[in-house]
Amino acid sequence: MKAKHNFYIFLAATLFFATTGCKKILDQPIRGQYTNTDFFTNDANTVLAVNAAYTSLTFTDAASNAIWVLGDVASDDAIKGGSAGDQGDFQLVNDFNINPSNSAVEAVWKRYFQGVFTCNVVTDGLAGNTPGISATVKAQALAQAKFLRAYYYFVLTNCYGNIPLHLKVETPAEAQKPVSTQAAIYAQIEKDCTEAAADLPPSWGGADNGRATKGAALALLAKTYLFEQKWALAASTAKAVDDLHVYDLLPVFADNFRAATKNNIEAVFTVWHQSGLTPFQGNNLNVWFAPRSINGYGFFYPTQSLVDNFEKSPGGVDDPRLDYTVARAGHPYFDSAFDPAWTTTGYLSKKEVQPLSEIPTTIKGDGNLNYPAIRFADVLLIEAEALNESGNSSAALAPLNRVRKRARESYLYDNTLPGFGAVPPGLLPDITATDQGQLRDIIRRERRSELALEFHRFFDIIRYGSAYANAALSDVPLFNYNANKFFPIPQSERDSNPKLGL
């Protein structure tokens, strides 16, 4: 049986009271505090500490986890949308008029470094002799914390470049340190992922479904190698994920983004959200991305450039991923009629958004969708790109064509598609080209269509190099590759850490 890998937050009751502002609790005098020696004494407390390390991943507040702004609004796939003065700092990211006090730049830094801190609490707490904790729980807790720390640092270094490296819980004086090079950050990510993969299980069961797995650690390691241009290692590590025989592509692409099918075999690492819970655990992106006429905020509009990236058959039939990803005129917006007046670009995102039949206007900000941080399709495209760049273009065709085959064969499995039951002639044919340069362009285009509006695009644009980036963002006058390949380290960090060297 193939395991299901999604992410769920289990918060301790103590964290609930600390975050809900209960006056009777907060008015009580402080009677003491936990230390490593009196908290990490049993399996239950160890699991609670690990659970806390996952919380920075969530989109329970879309403004606090603004990776969607840095990952896609900064790219050629989306614009901020909404009113001109609403969330003005997000528009400044869109325009590359970005200073260190920008709220999106500040938000991602604080959110993901908080994640690093909670991971370090676990690794520090489990260091040395812990007689009350079982060997299995300790090993798996350390492995989860290392994977999560690697994930947080992967996001942080791709956003900000050279950054401080914190590997333990530090005093304020210790936390003031110079930046480490991106190469050093990547090396630590490699180390954490390698060690995590050794101790994480291929799958979890029952209430533990959703925790990081061996496959998640290997997939993040493969992606890190890809960003470092360690092509052979990226290809072999991505293949190792496939060889676990845990993951596969879903028959219908859109099932990755539907609440009823969010717990699935394509999800290598997924951030889980659940509506109707206390403490709040819903996906707040649902309200940010939905149009204002149905009680959304009307941000995050896909661009014409993105729409044009999707292929058509010789007969003019669109890649089905287009309408699974983007709402547009002439096509329904889930269970509502699409109104072109909702958006200045003519398009809305359908990923991270749900129908009114699932999340009505009264609870629009309490969505039930997961965020697919790493999908198996991404792993296959990592393998294809790495094989091509390492000079093995013929071998790159197999993983690439698996992704294309799934996309076109949605017509065989989704009875809502016009002409269901037969793939339109010539739609998304298998690629046969083996010229490295030609195949490079094909893989990049495929990656953009497959992973559109999943907050990866800007980082791909940058890693492809200055020529590609300048072409992709040619309509943004202020964009300069050398100046804007990384976002500025936030002003809050500059003020608190004089040793940055900036």
Secondary structure, 3 states (H helix, E strand, C coil): CCCCCCCCCCCCHHHHHHHHCCHHHHCCCCCCCCCHHHHCCCHHHHHHHHHHHCHHHCCCCCCCCCHHHHHHHCCCCEEEECCCCCCHHHHHHHHCCCCCCCHHHHHHHHHHHHHHHHHHHHHHHCCCCCCCCCHHHHHHHHHHHHHHHHHHHHHHHHHHCCECCCCCCCCHHHHCCCCECHHHHHHHHHHHHHHHHHHCCCCCCHHHCCCCCHHHHHHHHHHHHHHCCCHHHHHHHHHHHHHCCCCCCCCCHHHHHCHHHCCCCCEEEEECCCCCCCCCCCECHHHHHCCHHHCCCCEEEECHHHHHHCCECCCCCECHHHHHHEECCCCCECCECCCHHHCCCCCEECCCCCCCCCCCHHHCCCECCCEEEEEHHHHHHHHHHHHHHCCCHHHHHHHHHHHHHHHHCHHHHCCCCCCCCCCCCCCCCCCCCCCHHHHHHHHHHHHHHHCCCCCCHHHHHHHCCHHHHHHHCCCCCCCCHHHHCCCCCCHHHHHHCHHHCC
